[in-house]
Amino acid sequence: MKNTLLMSCAAILSLGACSTGPSTQVGQDLYEQHCASCHGADARGGAQIPDLRTIASRAGGIYPQMRVLDKLDGYARGQRAYDGVEMPDFGMLLIGPLDRVETDDGLSRPLPETILALEAYLRSIQE
Ligand code: HEC
């Protein structure tokens, strides 16, 4: 049922009839598949794994959208949130159609829909 709903929403989105921006539900599904094993189902992280609900509060209350996008699309490779363990590269997630995102710095940037959905989900869970 959930999959059917998702698929029809994806069909509507591809027709351009429903431009609600990246889907946090798609992002949550991707999160559960690729990220929860380390960051936890509730995104609280653990030893040497950042709590993804506190990205904004740890950045002085301002959610660092560009930094999160850079982390997800691999631009920030080698830049770690903490010393120690480094997050693996998620190149497979880059496969798929691109969408443009208006970033906080006023620029427009093309990025894979998967990355945008993941970023929207992470933004939605900030405390
Ligand atoms: C193998 C474990 C592992 C997996 C899987 C993983 N991460 Fe991470 N992640 C880490 C570690 C360790 C760090 C801290 C070091 C770093 O920044 O590379 C981190 C850092 C991050 C940061 C930066 C946090 C901050 O405070 O700036 C974000 C955002 C993030 N991960 C999102 C994700 C998303 C989204 C996924 C799924 C696509 C994912 N991670 C999958 C281990 C993982």
Residues whose N, C-alpha, C, O or C-beta is under 5 A from the ligand:
A	BS01	HEC	H34 C35 C38 Q48 I49 P50 I55 V68 K71 Q79 R80 A81 Y82 V85 E86 M87 P88 F90 L118
